Amino acid sequence: LSHQLKLSQVVRTSASSSTTTTTGGGGGGGGVLLPAPGRELILEDVGNQENMIGDTSDVLPSTAELLHLGDWKVMKGSDKTTGPLPGGGTLLKVLNLNLWGLGWPLGEDKDLRVLALREELQAGDYDIVMLQELWYRDDYDLLKTTMPYVSQYDSINSGCTSFILPLGCSGLTVLSKYPIVDVRLIPFNHRGNFWRFDGEIFVRKGLGVARILYKDKTIDVFTTHLVSYTKADDNKLVRYMQAMETVAIIAKSDADIQIFGGDINATPIENLHQPYGMLSSILKDALLERYPGASFHPIFATFGNSENTYTRHYKPERIDYLMYRSI
């Protein structure tokens, strides 16, 4: 569906205590947030239809192809769906996808991929979807009816002109099965450099924030696409500053659950001076919750994945993430 293969995720949560405990031994910032008894919050990978990635620890699907990768078991073809789990928990299916939504000549097969994504959203029974690089209003209009609730285009793309080039656009969209009661874009204070000629200065990058009402709980959804993936020193600095802004905003959320999904254009280096390290200091990496030590395994690459026909010839890297925490 995209030049970057994304991993969708499943959240399981019950509706009781909202307290959490902290323990050492993983994550960033000195510990891992673990939900207290009665409020188990687990994210597990389910992938997309061509590269389904799931977990085998709780509820096995009726059919599955198991791949054994060291201590990991990765299922292909999982048919898990949203619904109640033993012990009172509930599955939430959350999809994060960078659409690579630029038209020709900057993108390939964009119209076909948007139509394919519409079919996937209609059939996928997702609870929450976070999209990046959905630049054009016409493409937004094709996708907005696939789920009951969607962030309004102008609410997160104010001042956007997307006729040929996405001037002033954020490219962000949130769709949900549950009511979205507030949506806003918080533009980054730090942007790209005109002289890099990568177009960053012409778009309106920022952090999209949507508050969702899920039963008696609130969920704050955060999505973003940090400055372009390049080795240039100036973009590295901008990306660092944008990550700092992102973490500061998420840290202030008072929702019961925070979910972050986005393309941060940075590999999973656990260092507080790196974007991933900053995010993992306050959030749990959904992938590592299920597959510890899997950050750099090529099967989990979101760019250059061997299953991706657009980027399989590039070095496999994980630069897109789904993270969460509960308070």
C-alpha positions as CSV (number, residue, x, y, z in Angstrom):
1,L,0.0,0.0,0.0
2,S,2.9,2.4,0.4
3,H,6.6,2.8,-0.1
4,Q,7.0,2.2,3.6
5,L,5.6,-1.0,5.0
6,K,3.9,-0.1,8.3
7,L,2.9,-2.3,11.2
8,S,-0.6,-1.9,12.5
9,Q,-1.1,-2.6,16.2
10,V,-3.7,-4.0,18.6
11,V,-4.4,-2.5,22.0
12,R,-6.0,-4.5,24.7
13,T,-7.3,-2.6,27.7
14,S,-9.8,-3.1,30.4
15,A,-11.9,-0.3,32.0
16,S,-10.8,-0.5,35.6
17,S,-7.9,1.1,37.5
18,S,-5.9,3.7,35.6
19,T,-2.8,3.6,37.7
20,T,0.5,2.2,36.4
21,T,3.7,0.9,38.0
22,T,7.3,1.4,36.9
23,T,10.0,-1.2,36.6
24,G,13.5,-1.2,35.3
25,G,15.0,-3.4,32.7
26,G,13.7,-2.0,29.4
27,G,12.4,1.0,27.5
28,G,14.0,4.4,27.9
29,G,14.4,7.0,30.6
30,G,15.2,4.4,33.4
31,G,12.2,2.1,33.2
32,V,9.2,0.6,31.5
33,L,5.7,1.6,32.4
34,L,3.7,-1.5,33.3
35,P,-0.1,-1.3,33.7
36,A,-1.2,-2.2,37.2
37,P,-3.4,-5.3,37.8
38,G,-6.9,-4.7,36.4
39,R,-5.8,-2.5,33.6
40,E,-3.7,-4.5,31.2
41,L,-2.6,-2.5,28.2
42,I,-0.8,-4.6,25.5
43,L,0.0,-3.7,21.9
44,E,0.8,-6.5,19.4
45,D,1.6,-6.3,15.8
46,V,-0.9,-7.5,13.2
47,G,0.6,-6.0,10.0
48,N,-1.1,-5.6,6.7
49,Q,-2.7,-8.2,4.5
50,E,0.5,-8.9,2.6
51,N,2.8,-9.1,5.6
52,M,0.6,-10.0,8.6
53,I,2.5,-9.8,11.8
54,G,0.9,-11.0,15.0
55,D,1.4,-12.5,18.4
56,T,0.8,-16.1,19.6
57,S,0.7,-15.6,23.4
58,D,-3.0,-15.0,24.0
59,V,-5.6,-15.9,21.4
60,L,-4.4,-17.9,18.4
61,P,-6.2,-17.4,15.1
62,S,-7.8,-20.3,13.3
63,T,-5.0,-20.4,10.7
64,A,-1.5,-19.1,10.9
65,E,1.9,-19.6,9.3
66,L,4.5,-19.4,12.0
67,L,7.9,-18.0,11.4
68,H,10.5,-18.8,14.0
69,L,13.0,-16.0,14.5
70,G,15.1,-16.9,17.5
71,D,12.8,-16.6,20.5
72,W,10.1,-14.8,18.5
73,K,7.1,-16.4,16.8
74,V,5.7,-14.2,14.0
75,M,2.4,-15.2,12.5
76,K,1.5,-14.5,8.9
77,G,-2.1,-14.4,8.0
78,S,-3.5,-13.6,11.4
79,D,-7.3,-13.3,11.4
80,K,-7.7,-11.7,14.8
81,T,-10.5,-9.1,15.0
82,T,-11.6,-6.4,17.5
83,G,-13.6,-7.7,20.4
84,P,-13.7,-8.9,24.0
85,L,-10.9,-11.0,25.4
86,P,-10.8,-13.4,28.4
87,G,-10.5,-11.5,31.6
88,G,-12.6,-8.5,30.4
89,G,-10.0,-6.9,28.1
90,T,-10.8,-5.5,24.7
91,L,-8.8,-5.5,21.5
92,L,-8.3,-2.2,19.7
93,K,-6.8,-2.4,16.2
94,V,-4.7,0.6,15.4
95,L,-3.1,1.2,12.0
96,N,-0.2,3.6,11.3
97,L,0.7,4.3,7.7
98,N,2.8,6.8,5.8
99,L,0.9,6.9,2.5
100,W,3.6,8.4,0.4
101,G,0.9,10.5,-1.0
102,L,2.7,12.7,-3.5
103,G,1.6,12.5,-7.1
104,W,3.7,11.8,-10.2
105,P,6.6,12.5,-10.8
106,L,7.4,12.6,-7.0
107,G,5.5,9.5,-6.2
108,E,4.6,6.2,-7.9
109,D,1.1,4.7,-8.4
110,K,-0.4,7.1,-5.9
111,D,-4.0,6.9,-7.2
112,L,-3.9,3.1,-7.2
113,R,-2.4,3.0,-3.7
114,V,-5.1,5.3,-2.3
115,L,-7.8,3.1,-3.8
116,A,-6.1,0.0,-2.4
117,L,-5.9,1.7,1.0
118,R,-9.6,2.6,0.9
119,E,-10.4,-1.1,0.3
120,E,-8.2,-2.1,3.2
121,L,-9.8,0.4,5.6
122,Q,-13.3,-0.7,4.6
123,A,-12.4,-4.4,5.2
124,G,-9.9,-4.1,7.9
125,D,-12.2,-3.4,10.9
126,Y,-9.7,-0.9,12.4
127,D,-10.5,1.1,15.5
128,I,-8.0,3.9,15.0
129,V,-6.0,4.8,11.9
130,M,-3.2,7.4,11.7
131,L,-2.1,8.5,8.3
132,Q,0.9,10.6,7.2
133,E,1.5,12.2,3.8
134,L,-2.1,12.2,2.9
135,W,-1.5,15.5,1.1
136,Y,-4.4,16.1,-1.3
137,R,-8.0,16.8,-0.5
138,D,-9.3,14.6,-3.3
139,D,-7.5,11.6,-1.7
140,Y,-8.7,12.6,1.7
141,D,-12.3,12.6,0.3
142,L,-11.8,9.1,-1.0
143,L,-10.8,7.8,2.5
144,K,-12.9,9.9,4.9
145,T,-16.0,7.7,4.6
146,T,-14.2,4.5,5.4
147,M,-14.7,5.0,9.1
148,P,-17.4,6.6,11.2
149,Y,-15.2,9.5,12.5
150,V,-12.4,11.4,10.8
151,S,-10.4,14.5,11.5
152,Q,-11.7,17.3,9.3
153,Y,-9.2,18.2,6.5
154,D,-9.1,21.9,7.4
155,S,-8.8,21.3,11.1
156,I,-5.4,19.7,10.6
157,N,-4.4,21.3,7.3
158,S,-5.4,24.9,7.8
159,G,-4.1,27.2,5.0
160,C,-3.2,24.2,2.9
161,T,-3.1,24.5,-0.9
162,S,-2.9,21.0,-2.4
163,F,-3.7,21.4,-6.1
164,I,-0.3,20.3,-7.5
165,L,2.1,20.7,-4.6
166,P,1.0,20.4,-0.9
167,L,1.9,23.9,0.1
168,G,1.2,24.6,3.8
169,C,-0.2,21.1,4.4
170,S,0.6,18.8,7.3
171,G,-0.4,15.6,5.4
172,L,-1.9,14.1,8.7
173,T,-5.3,12.4,9.2
174,V,-6.8,10.4,12.0
175,L,-9.8,8.1,11.5
176,S,-11.7,6.3,14.2
177,K,-14.5,3.9,15.0
178,Y,-15.2,5.9,18.1
179,P,-16.1,9.6,18.5
180,I,-13.3,12.2,17.9
181,V,-14.2,15.1,20.1
182,D,-11.2,17.4,19.5
183,V,-8.6,17.7,16.7
184,R,-5.8,20.1,16.2
185,L,-2.4,20.5,14.6
186,I,0.4,21.9,16.7
187,P,2.9,23.2,14.1
188,F,6.6,22.7,14.8
189,N,8.6,25.7,15.7
190,H,11.6,24.2,13.8
191,R,11.2,23.4,10.1
192,G,13.4,22.5,7.2
193,N,16.0,24.6,5.3
194,F,15.1,26.2,2.0
195,W,18.5,25.4,0.6
196,R,18.2,21.7,1.2
197,F,15.7,21.6,-1.7
198,D,13.7,18.8,-0.1
199,G,10.4,20.7,0.1
200,E,10.2,20.7,3.9
201,I,10.0,24.5,4.2
202,F,6.9,24.6,2.0
203,V,4.8,22.1,4.0
204,R,3.4,22.6,7.5
205,K,4.9,19.9,9.6
206,G,3.6,19.5,13.1
207,L,2.0,17.1,15.6
208,G,-1.6,16.1,15.0
209,V,-3.6,15.5,18.1
210,A,-7.0,13.9,18.3
211,R,-9.0,13.1,21.5
212,I,-11.1,10.0,21.2
213,L,-13.9,8.8,23.6
214,Y,-13.6,5.1,24.0
215,K,-16.4,3.9,26.4
216,D,-15.6,5.6,29.7
217,K,-12.0,6.4,28.8
218,T,-10.2,9.1,26.9
219,I,-7.5,8.4,24.3
220,D,-5.2,11.0,23.0
221,V,-3.8,10.0,19.6
222,F,-0.6,11.7,18.3
223,T,0.7,11.5,14.8
224,T,3.5,13.2,13.0
225,H,6.0,13.0,10.2
226,L,9.4,14.5,11.1
227,V,11.7,16.3,8.7
228,S,12.9,14.2,5.8
229,Y,15.3,11.3,6.1
230,T,18.7,12.6,5.1
231,K,22.2,12.5,6.5
232,A,22.5,16.3,6.2
233,D,23.5,17.8,9.5
234,D,20.9,20.6,9.4
235,N,18.0,18.1,9.0
236,K,19.4,16.0,11.9
237,L,19.2,19.1,14.1
238,V,15.7,20.0,12.9
239,R,14.6,16.4,13.5
240,Y,16.0,16.5,17.0
241,M,14.2,19.7,17.8
242,Q,10.9,18.4,16.4
243,A,11.2,15.3,18.5
244,M,11.7,17.4,21.6
245,E,8.6,19.4,20.8
246,T,6.7,16.1,20.2
247,V,7.7,14.6,23.5
248,A,6.9,17.8,25.5
249,I,3.4,17.8,24.1
250,I,2.7,14.1,24.7
251,A,4.0,14.4,28.3
252,K,1.3,17.0,29.0
253,S,-1.6,14.8,28.0
254,D,-4.1,14.0,30.7
255,A,-5.9,11.3,28.7
256,D,-6.3,7.8,30.2
257,I,-4.3,6.4,27.2
258,Q,-1.8,8.1,24.8
259,I,-1.1,6.5,21.5
260,F,1.7,7.7,19.2
261,G,2.0,6.7,15.6
262,G,4.3,8.3,13.1
263,D,7.2,8.4,10.7
264,I,10.1,9.9,12.6
265,N,12.7,9.3,9.9
266,A,15.1,8.0,12.5
267,T,16.3,4.5,13.4
268,P,15.6,3.0,16.9
269,I,18.7,4.3,18.7
270,E,18.1,4.3,22.4
271,N,19.9,7.5,23.2
272,L,18.2,10.5,24.7
273,H,19.9,12.7,22.1
274,Q,18.1,10.7,19.3
275,P,14.4,11.1,18.4
276,Y,13.6,7.4,19.2
277,G,15.3,7.6,22.5
278,M,13.4,10.7,23.4
279,L,10.1,9.1,22.6
280,S,10.8,5.8,24.3
281,S,11.7,7.7,27.5
282,I,8.0,8.4,28.0
283,L,6.3,5.8,25.8
284,K,6.4,2.0,25.3
285,D,7.5,0.7,21.9
286,A,4.7,-1.7,20.9
287,L,7.0,-3.9,18.8
288,L,9.5,-4.4,21.6
289,E,6.8,-5.2,24.0
290,R,6.1,-8.3,22.0
291,Y,9.5,-9.0,20.4
292,P,12.3,-7.8,22.7
293,G,15.4,-7.0,20.8
294,A,13.7,-7.0,17.4
295,S,14.3,-3.3,16.6
296,F,16.8,-4.0,13.9
297,H,15.5,-7.3,12.5
298,P,14.8,-6.8,8.7
299,I,11.4,-8.5,8.9
300,F,10.2,-5.5,11.1
301,A,11.8,-2.9,8.8
302,T,9.3,-0.1,7.8
303,F,11.5,1.1,4.9
304,G,13.4,-1.2,2.6
305,N,11.4,-4.2,3.7
306,S,11.8,-7.2,1.4
307,E,8.0,-7.5,1.2
308,N,7.7,-3.9,-0.2
309,T,7.9,-3.7,-4.0
310,Y,8.9,0.0,-3.9
311,T,11.8,0.0,-1.5
312,R,13.0,-3.6,-1.2
313,H,16.3,-2.7,-2.9
314,Y,17.2,-0.2,-0.1
315,K,18.8,-1.1,3.2
316,P,16.0,-2.3,5.6
317,E,15.4,0.2,8.4
318,R,12.8,0.8,11.0
319,I,11.9,4.5,11.0
320,D,8.1,4.3,11.8
321,Y,6.7,3.5,15.2
322,L,3.6,2.8,17.2
323,M,4.0,3.6,20.9
324,Y,1.7,4.1,23.9
325,R,1.4,4.7,27.6
326,S,-1.4,4.9,30.2
327,I,-1.7,7.1,33.3
